[in-house]
């Protein structure tokens, strides 16, 4: 996966910032909740009536890692470069049941974001912010060759552009150190393509994917 690339980028930014002021770094972890990659709807019926059954392809919720470097532009605004990474099994979710592991393999997701941060309050022990900006996600799937699932997925990496919006708050224990919580919605187009699934599987929908990452971590200002 591309974890090494993300950490190298963050280290390069740290090195370039070593002679500057008004910089901070953050790191955190928390659950990464995946949105739907695709939906399949099958029509069912018998002599008593008809209906439909919807199956969703997503991934199981797993803990993800996040790291960032932030540069103050003013008292209110800052620019942040943030990277996240998580690994999870693919999951099939029915309309009346929870997710179950899918034998198709696992998915690694790495994301780079460059949001503009707006601070709602600039001082005090508790400080809150909102943010938004472009995002670049890399979806990497390792597939099992012996899978018999009709929703068999591709193997390899695909990149998608999108956007990230979120917000959070920090508890500043000193001028330099804080405990920070954040929720981010990373939205990209799905890494899957309609043409990859055989005819006869029902109606296939490829929605825009919303992956929500909630983290708790630390921030250090230097």
C-alpha positions as CSV (number, residue, x, y, z in Angstrom):
1,X,0.0,0.0,0.0
2,X,1.0,3.6,-0.1
3,X,1.6,4.2,3.7
4,X,5.3,4.9,3.0
5,X,4.4,7.6,0.5
6,X,2.2,9.3,3.0
7,X,4.7,9.3,5.8
8,X,7.5,10.6,3.5
9,X,5.3,13.5,2.4
10,X,4.6,14.4,6.0
11,X,8.2,14.1,6.9
12,X,9.2,16.4,4.0
13,X,6.7,19.0,5.1
14,X,8.0,18.8,8.6
15,X,11.6,19.3,7.4
16,X,10.5,22.4,5.3
17,X,8.7,23.8,8.3
18,X,11.6,23.4,10.7
19,X,12.6,27.1,10.3
20,X,9.1,28.5,10.4
21,X,6.7,29.5,13.1
22,X,3.0,28.9,13.7
23,X,3.1,25.2,12.7
24,X,1.6,22.2,14.5
25,X,1.5,18.5,14.0
26,X,-1.3,16.1,14.9
27,X,-1.8,12.3,15.1
28,X,-4.8,10.2,16.0
29,X,-6.7,7.0,15.6
30,X,-10.4,6.0,15.6
31,X,-13.1,4.1,13.7
32,X,-13.2,4.4,9.9
33,X,-16.8,3.8,8.7
34,X,-17.1,3.0,5.0
35,X,-19.9,4.1,2.8
36,X,-21.5,2.0,0.0
37,X,-19.2,1.2,-2.9
38,X,-22.1,-0.3,-4.9
39,X,-25.7,-1.5,-4.5
40,X,-27.4,-4.5,-6.2
41,X,-31.2,-4.8,-6.4
42,X,-32.9,-8.1,-7.4
43,X,-36.5,-8.4,-8.2
44,X,-38.2,-11.3,-6.4
45,X,-41.7,-12.6,-6.9
46,X,-44.1,-15.6,-6.7
47,X,-47.8,-16.3,-7.0
48,X,-48.6,-14.2,-4.0
49,X,-46.7,-11.0,-5.0
50,X,-43.4,-9.4,-5.9
51,X,-40.7,-7.4,-4.2
52,X,-37.1,-6.5,-4.3
53,X,-34.0,-7.3,-2.3
54,X,-31.0,-4.9,-2.1
55,X,-27.5,-5.9,-1.3
56,X,-24.7,-3.4,-0.6
57,X,-21.0,-3.8,-1.0
58,X,-19.0,-1.9,1.6
59,X,-16.2,-2.7,4.0
60,X,-16.3,-3.5,7.7
61,X,-15.6,-0.8,10.2
62,X,-12.0,-0.8,11.4
63,X,-9.6,1.5,13.2
64,X,-7.7,3.9,11.1
65,X,-4.6,6.1,11.5
66,X,-4.4,9.8,10.8
67,X,-1.5,12.3,10.8
68,X,-1.2,15.9,9.7
69,X,0.9,19.0,9.6
70,X,-0.9,22.4,9.9
71,X,0.3,26.0,9.1
72,X,-1.5,29.0,10.6
73,X,-2.5,31.7,8.0
74,X,-4.0,34.0,10.6
75,X,-5.7,33.8,14.0
76,X,-8.8,32.3,12.3
77,X,-7.5,30.3,9.3
78,X,-5.0,27.6,8.7
79,X,-4.0,25.1,6.0
80,X,-3.6,21.5,6.8
81,X,-2.0,18.5,5.0
82,X,-3.5,15.3,6.4
83,X,-3.0,11.6,5.6
84,X,-5.2,8.7,6.7
85,X,-4.8,5.0,6.4
86,X,-7.0,1.9,7.2
87,X,-7.3,-1.7,6.3
88,X,-10.5,-3.7,6.4
89,X,-12.3,-6.8,5.0
90,X,-14.9,-6.2,2.3
91,X,-18.4,-6.8,3.6
92,X,-21.8,-7.5,2.1
93,X,-24.7,-5.8,3.8
94,X,-28.3,-6.7,3.2
95,X,-31.2,-4.4,3.8
96,X,-32.2,-6.4,7.0
97,X,-28.9,-7.5,8.3
98,X,-25.4,-6.3,9.4
99,X,-22.2,-6.6,7.4
100,X,-20.5,-10.0,7.0
101,X,-17.0,-10.7,5.8
102,X,-16.8,-11.2,2.0
103,X,-14.4,-13.8,0.7
104,X,-13.3,-11.4,-2.0
105,X,-10.5,-10.2,0.2
106,X,-9.5,-7.0,1.9
107,X,-9.3,-3.3,1.0
108,X,-6.6,-0.8,2.0
109,X,-7.6,2.9,1.8
110,X,-5.1,5.7,2.0
111,X,-6.2,9.3,1.7
112,X,-4.4,12.7,1.4
113,X,-6.4,15.8,2.2
114,X,-5.6,19.5,1.9
115,X,-8.4,21.3,3.8
116,X,-8.7,24.9,4.8
117,X,-9.3,25.1,8.6
118,X,-11.5,27.8,10.2
119,X,-11.3,28.2,13.9
120,X,-14.6,29.0,15.5
121,X,-12.9,30.4,18.7
122,X,-9.3,31.4,18.9
123,X,-8.6,31.1,22.6
124,X,-9.7,29.2,25.7
125,X,-9.1,25.7,26.9
126,X,-11.6,24.3,24.5
127,X,-11.3,25.4,20.8
128,X,-13.4,24.2,17.9
129,X,-12.9,24.2,14.2
130,X,-14.5,23.2,10.9
131,X,-12.6,22.4,7.7
132,X,-13.0,21.5,4.0
133,X,-10.9,20.9,0.9
134,X,-9.8,18.5,-1.8
135,X,-9.0,14.9,-1.1
136,X,-7.1,12.1,-3.0
137,X,-7.9,8.5,-2.1
138,X,-6.1,5.3,-3.1
139,X,-8.2,2.1,-2.9
140,X,-6.1,-1.1,-2.9
141,X,-7.8,-4.5,-3.0
142,X,-6.3,-7.9,-2.5
143,X,-8.6,-10.4,-4.0
144,X,-8.9,-14.1,-3.4
145,X,-8.6,-16.1,-6.6
146,X,-10.8,-18.9,-5.3
147,X,-13.8,-16.7,-4.5
148,X,-17.2,-17.8,-5.7
149,X,-19.1,-14.6,-4.9
150,X,-21.1,-13.1,-7.7
151,X,-19.9,-9.7,-6.5
152,X,-16.3,-10.6,-7.2
153,X,-14.1,-7.4,-7.1
154,X,-11.0,-6.2,-9.0
155,X,-7.5,-6.7,-7.7
156,X,-5.0,-3.9,-7.5
157,X,-5.1,-0.1,-6.8
158,X,-7.3,2.7,-8.1
159,X,-7.1,6.4,-7.2
160,X,-10.0,8.8,-7.0
161,X,-10.3,12.5,-6.4
162,X,-12.9,13.9,-4.1
163,X,-13.5,16.3,-1.2
164,X,-13.2,16.2,2.6
165,X,-15.3,18.1,5.1
166,X,-15.3,17.9,8.8
167,X,-14.9,19.5,12.2
168,X,-13.6,18.9,15.7
169,X,-12.4,20.4,18.9
170,X,-9.3,20.5,21.0
171,X,-8.6,20.6,24.7
172,X,-5.5,22.8,25.1
173,X,-3.5,21.7,28.1
174,X,-0.8,24.3,27.4
175,X,0.2,26.7,24.6
176,X,1.8,23.9,22.8
177,X,-0.1,20.7,23.6
178,X,-3.7,19.6,23.1
179,X,-5.9,16.6,23.0
180,X,-8.0,16.8,19.8
181,X,-11.1,15.0,18.5
182,X,-12.3,15.2,14.9
183,X,-14.9,13.8,12.5
184,X,-14.2,13.9,8.7
185,X,-16.4,12.8,5.8
186,X,-14.2,11.8,2.8
187,X,-16.3,11.7,-0.4
188,X,-15.0,10.3,-3.7
189,X,-16.4,8.4,-6.6
190,X,-16.5,4.7,-6.1
191,X,-13.5,2.6,-7.1
192,X,-15.8,0.1,-8.7
193,X,-17.1,0.2,-12.3
194,X,-20.5,-1.0,-13.4
195,X,-19.0,-2.8,-16.4
196,X,-17.0,-5.1,-14.1
197,X,-20.2,-7.0,-13.0
198,X,-21.8,-9.5,-15.2
199,X,-25.3,-9.2,-16.6
200,X,-28.0,-10.9,-14.7
201,X,-26.9,-9.7,-11.3
202,X,-29.9,-7.3,-11.1
203,X,-29.8,-3.5,-11.1
204,X,-26.3,-2.2,-10.2
205,X,-25.9,1.2,-8.8
206,X,-22.5,2.9,-8.2
207,X,-23.1,5.7,-5.7
208,X,-20.6,8.3,-4.6
209,X,-18.7,6.9,-1.6
210,X,-18.7,8.6,1.8
211,X,-16.1,7.3,4.2
212,X,-16.4,8.8,7.7
213,X,-13.3,8.8,9.9
214,X,-13.7,9.7,13.6
215,X,-10.4,10.2,15.5
216,X,-9.0,11.1,18.9
217,X,-5.4,12.1,19.2
218,X,-2.9,14.8,20.1
219,X,-1.7,18.1,18.6
220,X,1.7,19.7,19.2
221,X,2.4,23.3,18.2
222,X,6.0,24.4,17.5
